Amino acid sequence: MQFYRQLGQLATTVSGFLCEGLIYGQPALLIATPPSLDAILTAMRSRFIDVASAELAGDLLLVDPHETLASLLDGGRPDRDRAEARLGALIDRLAQKRPHATVRVFGEMVNVLWQKGQLDAALELEALWNGLARRHRFALLCGYALGDAGVAIESFQTICDEHTHVIQSDGGLLMPGRCGELPS
């Protein structure tokens, strides 16, 4: 998970994560808002990844987080069956050509919920991703914007606890349980 204050920080981390996978034959699923998508694709191109060719070959799938999130929600809460049907299908689609490869996924849907102050729904979606990881082969990177959203410090620690690694906004790596205070 990457906490970030500037989109450039996120783009650097995500492009590195996805590009490394693509270079080693791991398909990529990019679920990003338009501003993030533009920044990430620009960063990927700067790393000499031919984004259009990767898409055409079926190695890179670009997905809108708002549309995808809407398809997962039932009464404003993420639904397990819908998540399996939608997200599981996207991961399986990418894995078809390379059944032994790990699909690399970057997702901003939880951040969309987090920014709206819907912490419970965000945590439920995190749990659904963790459940999907038991049934599908993928590595997930999440991005959380730190800004003027008024996110509570308790929310920060709770989100940290849902991840195996946490990248601070300054690029430092933390382990869950040691997130401490909300970065300044």
C-alpha positions as CSV (number, residue, x, y, z in Angstrom):
1,M,0.0,0.0,0.0
2,Q,1.2,3.5,-0.9
3,F,0.2,6.6,1.1
4,Y,0.8,9.7,-1.1
5,R,0.3,13.4,-1.0
6,Q,1.4,14.1,-4.6
7,L,0.2,12.1,-7.6
8,G,3.8,11.9,-8.8
9,Q,4.7,9.8,-5.7
10,L,1.9,7.3,-6.5
11,A,2.8,7.2,-10.2
12,T,6.4,6.3,-9.5
13,T,5.5,3.5,-7.1
14,V,2.7,2.0,-9.2
15,S,4.6,2.3,-12.5
16,G,7.6,0.5,-11.0
17,F,5.3,-2.2,-9.6
18,L,3.4,-2.8,-12.8
19,C,6.4,-2.4,-15.2
20,E,8.5,-4.9,-13.3
21,G,5.7,-7.4,-13.6
22,L,5.2,-6.8,-17.3
23,I,8.9,-7.2,-18.0
24,Y,8.8,-10.6,-16.2
25,G,5.7,-11.7,-18.0
26,Q,3.2,-10.9,-15.3
27,P,0.0,-9.3,-16.6
28,A,-1.3,-6.1,-15.0
29,L,-4.7,-4.8,-13.9
30,L,-4.8,-1.1,-13.4
31,I,-7.9,0.2,-11.6
32,A,-7.3,4.0,-11.5
33,T,-9.1,7.3,-11.6
34,P,-8.5,9.4,-14.7
35,P,-5.9,11.7,-13.0
36,S,-4.0,8.7,-11.5
37,L,-4.3,6.7,-14.7
38,D,-2.8,9.5,-16.8
39,A,0.1,9.9,-14.3
40,I,0.8,6.2,-14.1
41,L,0.7,5.6,-17.8
42,T,3.0,8.5,-18.4
43,A,5.4,7.1,-15.8
44,M,5.2,3.6,-17.4
45,R,6.0,5.1,-20.8
46,S,9.0,6.9,-19.3
47,R,10.2,3.4,-18.2
48,F,10.0,2.3,-21.9
49,I,6.8,0.3,-21.6
50,D,4.7,0.3,-24.8
51,V,1.4,0.7,-23.0
52,A,-0.7,0.4,-26.2
53,S,1.0,-2.9,-27.2
54,A,0.6,-4.3,-23.7
55,E,-3.1,-3.5,-23.8
56,L,-3.5,-4.9,-27.3
57,A,-1.7,-8.1,-26.3
58,G,-4.0,-8.5,-23.3
59,D,-1.2,-8.0,-20.8
60,L,-2.5,-4.7,-19.4
61,L,-6.1,-4.1,-18.6
62,L,-7.3,-0.6,-17.6
63,V,-10.5,-0.3,-15.5
64,D,-12.4,2.6,-14.1
65,P,-12.6,2.4,-10.3
66,H,-16.0,4.3,-10.1
67,E,-17.8,2.0,-12.5
68,T,-16.2,-1.1,-11.0
69,L,-17.0,0.0,-7.5
70,A,-20.6,0.6,-8.5
71,S,-20.9,-2.9,-9.8
72,L,-19.6,-4.3,-6.4
73,L,-21.8,-2.3,-4.1
74,D,-25.1,-3.5,-2.7
75,G,-26.8,-0.9,-0.5
76,G,-23.5,1.1,-0.4
77,R,-21.5,-1.9,0.9
78,P,-19.2,-4.2,-1.1
79,D,-20.8,-7.6,-1.8
80,R,-18.6,-10.7,-1.8
81,D,-20.4,-12.5,-4.7
82,R,-20.2,-9.3,-6.8
83,A,-16.5,-8.9,-6.1
84,E,-15.8,-12.4,-7.0
85,A,-17.8,-12.1,-10.2
86,R,-16.3,-8.8,-11.3
87,L,-12.8,-8.7,-9.9
88,G,-12.2,-12.4,-9.9
89,A,-13.2,-12.5,-13.6
90,L,-10.8,-9.6,-14.5
91,I,-7.9,-11.4,-12.8
92,D,-8.8,-14.7,-14.4
93,R,-9.1,-13.0,-17.8
94,L,-5.5,-11.7,-17.5
95,A,-4.2,-15.0,-16.1
96,Q,-5.6,-17.1,-19.0
97,K,-2.6,-16.6,-21.2
98,R,-0.1,-17.2,-18.3
99,P,-1.8,-19.5,-15.8
100,H,1.3,-19.7,-13.6
101,A,2.1,-16.0,-13.6
102,T,1.0,-13.7,-10.8
103,V,-1.2,-10.9,-12.0
104,R,-0.2,-7.5,-10.7
105,V,-3.1,-5.3,-9.6
106,F,-3.2,-1.7,-8.7
107,G,-6.5,-0.5,-7.3
108,E,-8.0,2.8,-6.2
109,M,-11.5,1.7,-5.3
110,V,-10.8,1.6,-1.6
111,N,-9.3,5.0,-1.8
112,V,-12.5,6.3,-3.5
113,L,-14.4,5.0,-0.5
114,W,-11.8,6.3,2.0
115,Q,-11.9,9.8,0.4
116,K,-15.7,9.8,0.8
117,G,-15.3,9.0,4.5
118,Q,-16.8,5.5,4.1
119,L,-14.2,3.7,6.2
120,D,-16.4,0.7,7.0
121,A,-17.1,0.1,3.3
122,A,-13.4,0.6,2.5
123,L,-12.4,-1.9,5.1
124,E,-15.0,-4.4,3.8
125,L,-13.5,-4.0,0.3
126,E,-10.0,-4.6,1.7
127,A,-11.3,-7.8,3.3
128,L,-12.9,-8.8,0.0
129,W,-9.5,-8.3,-1.8
130,N,-7.9,-10.5,0.8
131,G,-10.5,-13.2,0.3
132,L,-10.0,-13.0,-3.5
133,A,-6.2,-13.5,-2.9
134,R,-7.0,-16.9,-1.4
135,R,-8.7,-18.0,-4.6
136,H,-6.8,-16.1,-7.3
137,R,-3.1,-15.5,-8.0
138,F,-2.3,-11.8,-7.8
139,A,-0.3,-9.2,-6.0
140,L,-2.2,-6.1,-5.0
141,L,-0.9,-2.6,-4.5
142,C,-3.4,0.0,-3.1
143,G,-3.0,3.8,-3.1
144,Y,-4.4,6.1,-0.5
145,A,-4.3,9.8,-1.0
146,L,-3.4,11.9,2.1
147,G,-4.8,15.4,1.7
148,D,-7.6,17.5,2.9
149,A,-10.1,14.6,3.1
150,G,-10.1,14.9,6.9
151,V,-9.2,11.2,7.4
152,A,-9.0,10.3,11.1
153,I,-5.8,8.9,12.6
154,E,-7.7,5.8,13.7
155,S,-8.7,5.2,10.1
156,F,-5.0,5.5,9.1
157,Q,-3.9,2.7,11.5
158,T,-6.9,0.5,10.7
159,I,-6.1,0.7,7.0
160,C,-2.4,0.0,7.7
161,D,-3.3,-3.2,9.6
162,E,-5.0,-4.6,6.5
163,H,-1.8,-4.6,4.5
164,T,1.5,-6.6,4.5
165,H,3.6,-3.5,3.6
166,V,3.0,0.2,3.8
167,I,4.9,2.8,1.8
168,Q,4.8,6.2,3.5
169,S,4.2,9.3,1.5
170,D,8.0,10.0,1.7
171,G,8.8,6.6,0.2
172,G,9.8,5.0,3.5
173,L,8.6,1.4,4.1
174,L,6.7,0.4,7.2
175,M,5.3,-2.8,8.5
176,P,1.7,-3.0,9.6
177,G,1.2,-2.4,13.3
178,R,4.0,0.2,13.2
179,C,2.3,2.9,11.2
180,G,2.3,5.2,14.1
181,E,0.8,8.6,13.4
182,L,-0.7,9.9,10.2
183,P,2.2,11.2,8.1
184,S,2.5,15.0,7.9
